[in-house]
């Protein structure tokens, strides 16, 4: 999802690793669970010889929610984390509104063909103000085809409050003001490293704010500044 951003960060000297999580892209045949994601990231870290003191986890949407779990299990492998589009608690203690959203996601996903899912995603992108390589980044990298049940299990099975207090490193949260947000302040407050942890909400940004040209430069600048502060 971050290929366009990775190209810009690489210009600043960063080595960006873009792994596929289970159930997605090149790993579409690998069952999607929180534990399989941990195994995948652990393998990538070892294969790429990543130094924990110089490695920052970056997650967006599902990658952020599962990221809470990954970062808890592999905490010693990272110096910091950047988590985006995870302002709504979808865990076992989530609101009725969030539970309904998860039910709708599971129901809709189970009824749709792969073609139908792609059309629905394209429709969603057309309604968004995001204009920065959105189709290339979100759709070009592959989709979680036939994975709605597994996605919901991951989203609903992770309770951020059980994981965030265990992080020894700082976390930088980013959200769009028009996205679902009911727990972003709570997540920030749970961070052990309060001095270096932060929350930025982009006014007018939706769930695709990462690809909104109005915010991309500032987002990349903040990611750069955060990485320099932790490595």
PAFI-165697 format. One record per residue (C-alpha): residue number from 1; residue in one letter; x, y, z. Coordinates in steps of 0.25 Angstrom, whole numbers. Each point is the difference from the previous one (the first is absolute). Layout:
<pts>
+------+------+-------+-------+-------+
! resi ! resn !    c1 !    c2 !    c3 !
+------+------+-------+-------+-------+
!  NUM !    A !     X !     Y !     Z !
...
+------+------+-------+-------+-------+
</pts>
This chain:
<pts>
+------+------+-------+-------+-------+
! resi ! resn !    c1 !    c2 !    c3 !
+------+------+-------+-------+-------+
!    1 !    X !     0 !     0 !     0 !
!    2 !    X !    12 !     9 !     3 !
!    3 !    X !     8 !    -1 !   -13 !
!    4 !    X !    -2 !    15 !    -5 !
!    5 !    X !     4 !     4 !    14 !
!    6 !    X !    11 !    -9 !     1 !
!    7 !    X !     6 !     5 !   -13 !
!    8 !    X !     0 !    14 !     7 !
!    9 !    X !     6 !    -5 !    13 !
!   10 !    X !    11 !    -7 !    -8 !
!   11 !    X !     4 !    13 !    -6 !
!   12 !    X !     3 !     4 !    15 !
!   13 !    X !     9 !   -12 !     2 !
!   14 !    X !   -10 !    -9 !     6 !
!   15 !    X !    -1 !   -15 !    -3 !
!   16 !    X !   -14 !    -4 !    -1 !
!   17 !    X !    -5 !   -14 !     0 !
!   18 !    X !   -14 !    -3 !    -5 !
!   19 !    X !    -4 !   -14 !     4 !
!   20 !    X !   -13 !    -6 !    -3 !
!   21 !    X !    -8 !    -5 !    12 !
!   22 !    X !    -7 !   -14 !    -1 !
!   23 !    X !   -12 !     0 !    -8 !
!   24 !    X !     5 !    11 !    -9 !
!   25 !    X !     8 !     2 !   -13 !
!   26 !    X !    10 !   -11 !    -1 !
!   27 !    X !    -4 !    -7 !    13 !
!   28 !    X !   -15 !    -1 !    -4 !
!   29 !    X !     0 !   -15 !     3 !
!   30 !    X !     6 !     2 !    14 !
!   31 !    X !   -11 !     0 !    10 !
!   32 !    X !    -2 !    14 !     6 !
!   33 !    X !     1 !     0 !    15 !
!   34 !    X !     7 !     9 !    10 !
!   35 !    X !    10 !   -10 !     3 !
!   36 !    X !     3 !    -3 !   -14 !
!   37 !    X !     3 !    15 !    -2 !
!   38 !    X !     9 !    -1 !    12 !
!   39 !    X !     8 !   -12 !    -7 !
!   40 !    X !     0 !     8 !   -13 !
!   41 !    X !     6 !    12 !     5 !
!   42 !    X !    10 !    -7 !     9 !
!   43 !    X !     5 !    -8 !   -12 !
!   44 !    X !     1 !    13 !    -8 !
!   45 !    X !     8 !     7 !    11 !
!   46 !    X !    10 !   -12 !     1 !
!   47 !    X !     1 !    -1 !   -15 !
!   48 !    X !     3 !    15 !    -2 !
!   49 !    X !     9 !     0 !    12 !
!   50 !    X !    -7 !    12 !     6 !
!   51 !    X !     6 !     6 !    12 !
!   52 !    X !   -10 !     3 !    11 !
!   53 !    X !     6 !    13 !     4 !
!   54 !    X !    -2 !     5 !   -15 !
!   55 !    X !   -14 !    -6 !    -3 !
!   56 !    X !   -13 !     7 !     0 !
!   57 !    X !   -13 !    -8 !    -2 !
!   58 !    X !   -10 !     7 !    -9 !
!   59 !    X !   -14 !    -5 !    -2 !
!   60 !    X !   -13 !     6 !    -6 !
!   61 !    X !   -14 !    -5 !     3 !
!   62 !    X !     0 !   -15 !     2 !
!   63 !    X !    15 !     1 !     0 !
!   64 !    X !    -1 !     9 !    12 !
!   65 !    X !   -11 !    -8 !     8 !
!   66 !    X !     8 !   -13 !    -2 !
!   67 !    X !    12 !     9 !     3 !
!   68 !    X !    -4 !     1 !    14 !
!   69 !    X !     1 !   -15 !     2 !
!   70 !    X !    13 !    -1 !    -9 !
!   71 !    X !     7 !    11 !     8 !
!   72 !    X !    -3 !    -7 !    13 !
!   73 !    X !     5 !   -13 !    -4 !
!   74 !    X !    12 !     6 !    -7 !
!   75 !    X !     3 !    12 !     8 !
!   76 !    X !    15 !    -2 !     1 !
!   77 !    X !     1 !     1 !   -15 !
!   78 !    X !    -4 !    14 !    -1 !
!   79 !    X !     4 !    14 !     4 !
!   80 !    X !   -13 !     7 !    -3 !
!   81 !    X !   -14 !    -2 !    -7 !
!   82 !    X !    -8 !     9 !   -10 !
!   83 !    X !   -15 !    -5 !     0 !
!   84 !    X !   -10 !     7 !    -9 !
!   85 !    X !   -15 !    -2 !    -2 !
!   86 !    X !    -2 !    -7 !    14 !
!   87 !    X !    -8 !    10 !     7 !
!   88 !    X !   -12 !    -9 !     3 !
!   89 !    X !     0 !   -11 !    10 !
!   90 !    X !    -4 !   -13 !    -7 !
!   91 !    X !     4 !    -9 !    11 !
!   92 !    X !    -9 !    -9 !     9 !
!   93 !    X !    -4 !    12 !     8 !
!   94 !    X !    -3 !     9 !   -12 !
!   95 !    X !   -13 !     8 !    -1 !
!   96 !    X !   -13 !    -5 !    -6 !
!   97 !    X !     3 !     9 !   -12 !
!   98 !    X !    13 !    -7 !    -3 !
!   99 !    X !    -6 !   -13 !     2 !
!  100 !    X !   -10 !     3 !   -10 !
!  101 !    X !    11 !     4 !   -10 !
!  102 !    X !     7 !   -13 !     2 !
!  103 !    X !   -13 !    -8 !    -2 !
!  104 !    X !    -2 !     8 !   -13 !
!  105 !    X !    14 !    -2 !    -4 !
!  106 !    X !    -1 !   -15 !     2 !
!  107 !    X !   -14 !    -1 !    -6 !
!  108 !    X !     4 !     8 !   -12 !
!  109 !    X !    13 !    -7 !    -3 !
!  110 !    X !    -6 !   -14 !     1 !
!  111 !    X !   -10 !     4 !   -10 !
!  112 !    X !     9 !     7 !   -10 !
!  113 !    X !     8 !    -6 !   -12 !
!  114 !    X !    14 !     4 !    -2 !
!  115 !    X !    -5 !     9 !   -11 !
!  116 !    X !   -11 !     6 !     8 !
!  117 !    X !    10 !     3 !    11 !
!  118 !    X !     9 !     7 !   -10 !
!  119 !    X !   -11 !     8 !    -5 !
!  120 !    X !    -5 !     4 !    14 !
!  121 !    X !    15 !     4 !     3 !
!  122 !    X !     1 !     9 !   -13 !
!  123 !    X !   -14 !     6 !     4 !
!  124 !    X !     6 !     4 !    14 !
!  125 !    X !    12 !     6 !    -6 !
!  126 !    X !    -8 !     8 !   -10 !
!  127 !    X !    -8 !     6 !    12 !
!  128 !    X !    13 !     4 !     7 !
!  129 !    X !     8 !    13 !    -1 !
!  130 !    X !    13 !    -8 !     0 !
!  131 !    X !     8 !     2 !   -13 !
!  132 !    X !    14 !    -5 !     3 !
!  133 !    X !     2 !   -13 !    -7 !
!  134 !    X !   -12 !    -6 !     7 !
!  135 !    X !    -4 !   -10 !   -10 !
!  136 !    X !    14 !    -4 !    -2 !
!  137 !    X !     3 !    -2 !    15 !
!  138 !    X !   -13 !    -6 !     5 !
!  139 !    X !    -4 !    -8 !   -12 !
!  140 !    X !    12 !    -3 !    -8 !
!  141 !    X !     7 !    -7 !    12 !
!  142 !    X !   -11 !   -11 !     0 !
!  143 !    X !   -13 !    -2 !     9 !
!  144 !    X !    -4 !    -8 !    12 !
!  145 !    X !    -9 !    -9 !    -9 !
!  146 !    X !    -9 !    -9 !     7 !
!  147 !    X !     6 !     4 !    13 !
!  148 !    X !   -12 !     8 !     7 !
!  149 !    X !    -2 !   -10 !    11 !
!  150 !    X !    15 !    -1 !     3 !
!  151 !    X !     1 !    15 !     0 !
!  152 !    X !   -11 !     2 !     9 !
!  153 !    X !     5 !   -10 !    10 !
!  154 !    X !    14 !     7 !     0 !
!  155 !    X !    -7 !    14 !     2 !
!  156 !    X !    -9 !    -5 !    11 !
!  157 !    X !    10 !    -8 !     7 !
!  158 !    X !    10 !    11 !     3 !
!  159 !    X !    -3 !     9 !    12 !
!  160 !    X !    10 !    11 !    -1 !
!  161 !    X !     0 !     3 !    15 !
!  162 !    X !     6 !   -14 !     2 !
!  163 !    X !    12 !     3 !    -9 !
!  164 !    X !     3 !    15 !     0 !
!  165 !    X !     5 !     1 !    14 !
!  166 !    X !    10 !   -11 !    -2 !
!  167 !    X !     7 !     8 !   -11 !
!  168 !    X !    14 !     5 !     5 !
!  169 !    X !     1 !     9 !   -13 !
!  170 !    X !    -8 !    13 !    -4 !
!  171 !    X !   -12 !    -1 !   -10 !
!  172 !    X !    -4 !    11 !   -10 !
!  173 !    X !   -15 !    -1 !    -3 !
!  174 !    X !    -6 !     6 !   -13 !
!  175 !    X !   -15 !     1 !    -3 !
!  176 !    X !    -9 !     7 !    -9 !
!  177 !    X !   -11 !     8 !     7 !
!  178 !    X !   -11 !    -6 !    -9 !
!  179 !    X !     4 !   -14 !     3 !
!  180 !    X !    -6 !    -8 !    12 !
!  181 !    X !     6 !     5 !    12 !
!  182 !    X !    -4 !    -3 !    15 !
!  183 !    X !    13 !    -5 !     6 !
!  184 !    X !    12 !     8 !    -5 !
!  185 !    X !     2 !     8 !    12 !
!  186 !    X !    -1 !   -12 !     9 !
!  187 !    X !    11 !    -7 !    -9 !
!  188 !    X !     9 !    11 !     2 !
!  189 !    X !    -2 !     1 !    15 !
!  190 !    X !     4 !   -15 !     1 !
!  191 !    X !    14 !     2 !    -6 !
!  192 !    X !    11 !    -2 !    10 !
!  193 !    X !     9 !    10 !    -7 !
!  194 !    X !    -9 !    12 !     1 !
!  195 !    X !    11 !    10 !    -3 !
!  196 !    X !     2 !    -5 !   -14 !
!  197 !    X !   -13 !    -6 !    -4 !
!  198 !    X !   -10 !     9 !    -8 !
!  199 !    X !   -13 !     1 !    -7 !
!  200 !    X !    -3 !     8 !   -12 !
!  201 !    X !   -14 !     1 !    -6 !
!  202 !    X !    -1 !     6 !   -14 !
!  203 !    X !   -13 !     8 !    -1 !
!  204 !    X !    -8 !    -4 !   -12 !
!  205 !    X !     7 !   -13 !    -2 !
!  206 !    X !    -7 !   -13 !    -2 !
!  207 !    X !     4 !   -14 !     1 !
!  208 !    X !     9 !     2 !   -12 !
!  209 !    X !     7 !    13 !     6 !
!  210 !    X !    13 !    -7 !    -2 !
!  211 !    X !    -2 !     2 !   -15 !
!  212 !    X !    -6 !    14 !     1 !
!  213 !    X !     9 !    10 !    -7 !
!  214 !    X !    -3 !    11 !    10 !
!  215 !    X !     7 !    -8 !    11 !
!  216 !    X !    10 !    -9 !    -7 !
!  217 !    X !    12 !    10 !     2 !
!  218 !    X !    -3 !     3 !    14 !
!  219 !    X !    -2 !   -15 !     3 !
!  220 !    X !    13 !    -4 !    -6 !
!  221 !    X !     7 !    11 !     8 !
!  222 !    X !    -6 !    -4 !    13 !
!  223 !    X !     4 !   -15 !    -3 !
!  224 !    X !    14 !     5 !    -3 !
!  225 !    X !     1 !     8 !    13 !
!  226 !    X !    -6 !   -11 !     8 !
!  227 !    X !    10 !   -10 !    -5 !
!  228 !    X !    12 !     9 !     2 !
!  229 !    X !    -5 !     2 !    15 !
!  230 !    X !     0 !   -15 !     3 !
!  231 !    X !    12 !    -6 !    -8 !
+------+------+-------+-------+-------+
</pts>
